[in-house]
């Protein structure tokens, strides 16, 4: 395994641990679930990490994920007001 593959595996493991912690913490509290748009954004970011070999595809997928997350934040903010 080269360094980039190790980095990808560590990133996936870290995201899995964070997702597990969020899942366990959400059972103890009643909070809103992830919106479909936020789930899609998360999927794009994970796909960007998985396709880390090709920088253009990787950065494009991550950029789409971040953009969708920002759109979701603004949509949720408007609903709260």
TITOR-548510 format. One record per residue (C-alpha): x, y, z; residue number from 1. Coordinates in pm, 1 decimal, padded with zeros to 6 digits. Each point is the difference from the previous one (the first is absolute). Last residue first. Example, Ala and Ser with C-alpha at 12.3 -4.5 7.8 and 13.67 -1.06 7.14 Angstrom:
2
<r xx="01367.0" yy="-00106.0" zz="00714.0" i="2"/>
<r xx="-00137.0" yy="-00344.0" zz="00066.0" i="1"/>
//
This chain:
81
<r xx="-03702.1" yy="03181.3" zz="01078.2" i="81"/>
<r xx="00070.9" yy="-00370.3" zz="00043.8" i="80"/>
<r xx="-00107.4" yy="-00085.1" zz="-00356.3" i="79"/>
<r xx="00241.2" yy="00257.1" zz="-00142.5" i="78"/>
<r xx="00288.5" yy="-00148.7" zz="00199.4" i="77"/>
<r xx="-00081.6" yy="-00348.3" zz="-00124.6" i="76"/>
<r xx="00019.1" yy="00118.5" zz="-00360.6" i="75"/>
<r xx="00324.3" yy="00189.4" zz="00066.7" i="74"/>
<r xx="00161.8" yy="-00304.8" zz="00160.8" i="73"/>
<r xx="-00120.3" yy="-00225.4" zz="-00281.0" i="72"/>
<r xx="00154.2" yy="00229.8" zz="-00262.6" i="71"/>
<r xx="00327.5" yy="-00006.2" zz="00196.5" i="70"/>
<r xx="-00007.4" yy="-00380.8" zz="00013.8" i="69"/>
<r xx="-00072.4" yy="-00020.3" zz="-00371.9" i="68"/>
<r xx="00300.7" yy="00222.5" zz="-00073.9" i="67"/>
<r xx="00222.2" yy="-00207.4" zz="00228.9" i="66"/>
<r xx="-00104.3" yy="-00320.3" zz="-00174.7" i="65"/>
<r xx="00046.2" yy="00150.6" zz="-00347.2" i="64"/>
<r xx="00348.5" yy="00113.5" zz="00101.6" i="63"/>
<r xx="00082.6" yy="-00346.0" zz="00132.5" i="62"/>
<r xx="-00109.7" yy="-00157.7" zz="-00327.5" i="61"/>
<r xx="00199.5" yy="00250.3" zz="-00205.6" i="60"/>
<r xx="00307.6" yy="-00040.9" zz="00219.9" i="59"/>
<r xx="-00000.2" yy="-00375.6" zz="-00046.4" i="58"/>
<r xx="-00079.1" yy="00008.3" zz="-00371.9" i="57"/>
<r xx="00279.6" yy="00245.6" zz="-00076.2" i="56"/>
<r xx="00240.6" yy="-00161.1" zz="00243.4" i="55"/>
<r xx="-00024.1" yy="-00349.8" zz="-00144.2" i="54"/>
<r xx="00133.4" yy="-00239.7" zz="00263.1" i="53"/>
<r xx="-00227.6" yy="00135.9" zz="00271.2" i="52"/>
<r xx="-00308.4" yy="-00170.6" zz="-00142.1" i="51"/>
<r xx="-00100.6" yy="-00134.1" zz="00343.0" i="50"/>
<r xx="00044.1" yy="00338.8" zz="00163.9" i="49"/>
<r xx="-00215.4" yy="00169.7" zz="-00260.7" i="48"/>
<r xx="-00259.3" yy="-00274.2" zz="00039.7" i="47"/>
<r xx="-00007.4" yy="00074.4" zz="00374.2" i="46"/>
<r xx="-00052.5" yy="00370.2" zz="-00074.1" i="45"/>
<r xx="-00273.4" yy="-00078.4" zz="-00252.0" i="44"/>
<r xx="-00177.2" yy="-00228.9" zz="00245.1" i="43"/>
<r xx="00007.9" yy="00264.1" zz="00273.6" i="42"/>
<r xx="-00158.9" yy="00249.1" zz="-00239.6" i="41"/>
<r xx="-00270.7" yy="-00252.5" zz="-00089.0" i="40"/>
<r xx="-00070.9" yy="-00056.6" zz="00367.4" i="39"/>
<r xx="-00016.5" yy="00375.8" zz="00054.8" i="38"/>
<r xx="-00251.4" yy="00029.8" zz="-00284.2" i="37"/>
<r xx="-00210.0" yy="-00283.6" zz="00139.7" i="36"/>
<r xx="-00008.6" yy="00168.1" zz="00340.7" i="35"/>
<r xx="00185.7" yy="-00159.7" zz="00288.2" i="34"/>
<r xx="-00224.9" yy="-00063.5" zz="00293.9" i="33"/>
<r xx="-00121.9" yy="00271.4" zz="00230.1" i="32"/>
<r xx="00080.9" yy="-00044.1" zz="00362.6" i="31"/>
<r xx="-00145.3" yy="-00199.7" zz="00287.1" i="30"/>
<r xx="00295.6" yy="-00086.9" zz="00215.7" i="29"/>
<r xx="00140.1" yy="-00330.3" zz="00128.4" i="28"/>
<r xx="-00033.6" yy="-00178.3" zz="-00332.1" i="27"/>
<r xx="00162.0" yy="00292.5" zz="-00179.9" i="26"/>
<r xx="00323.0" yy="-00045.4" zz="00193.6" i="25"/>
<r xx="00039.0" yy="-00358.3" zz="-00121.5" i="24"/>
<r xx="-00056.4" yy="00096.3" zz="-00363.8" i="23"/>
<r xx="00229.9" yy="00302.0" zz="00027.9" i="22"/>
<r xx="00271.7" yy="-00217.7" zz="00153.2" i="21"/>
<r xx="-00041.4" yy="-00262.2" zz="-00272.6" i="20"/>
<r xx="00016.1" yy="00262.9" zz="-00274.3" i="19"/>
<r xx="00316.6" yy="00143.5" zz="00156.5" i="18"/>
<r xx="00157.5" yy="-00346.3" zz="00018.2" i="17"/>
<r xx="-00092.4" yy="-00071.9" zz="-00361.6" i="16"/>
<r xx="00141.4" yy="00334.9" zz="-00111.4" i="15"/>
<r xx="00327.7" yy="-00075.8" zz="00179.5" i="14"/>
<r xx="00018.9" yy="-00346.2" zz="-00158.9" i="13"/>
<r xx="-00061.4" yy="00145.6" zz="-00345.9" i="12"/>
<r xx="00271.3" yy="00260.4" zz="00054.9" i="11"/>
<r xx="00247.5" yy="-00259.4" zz="00131.3" i="10"/>
<r xx="-00068.2" yy="-00220.5" zz="-00302.6" i="9"/>
<r xx="00046.3" yy="00291.3" zz="-00240.8" i="8"/>
<r xx="00326.1" yy="00104.5" zz="00165.9" i="7"/>
<r xx="00130.4" yy="-00357.4" zz="-00014.8" i="6"/>
<r xx="-00085.4" yy="-00012.4" zz="-00370.1" i="5"/>
<r xx="00180.8" yy="00329.0" zz="-00059.3" i="4"/>
<r xx="00309.9" yy="-00114.5" zz="00188.0" i="3"/>
<r xx="00055.5" yy="-00316.4" zz="-00199.7" i="2"/>
<r xx="-00126.0" yy="-00342.9" zz="00081.2" i="1"/>
//
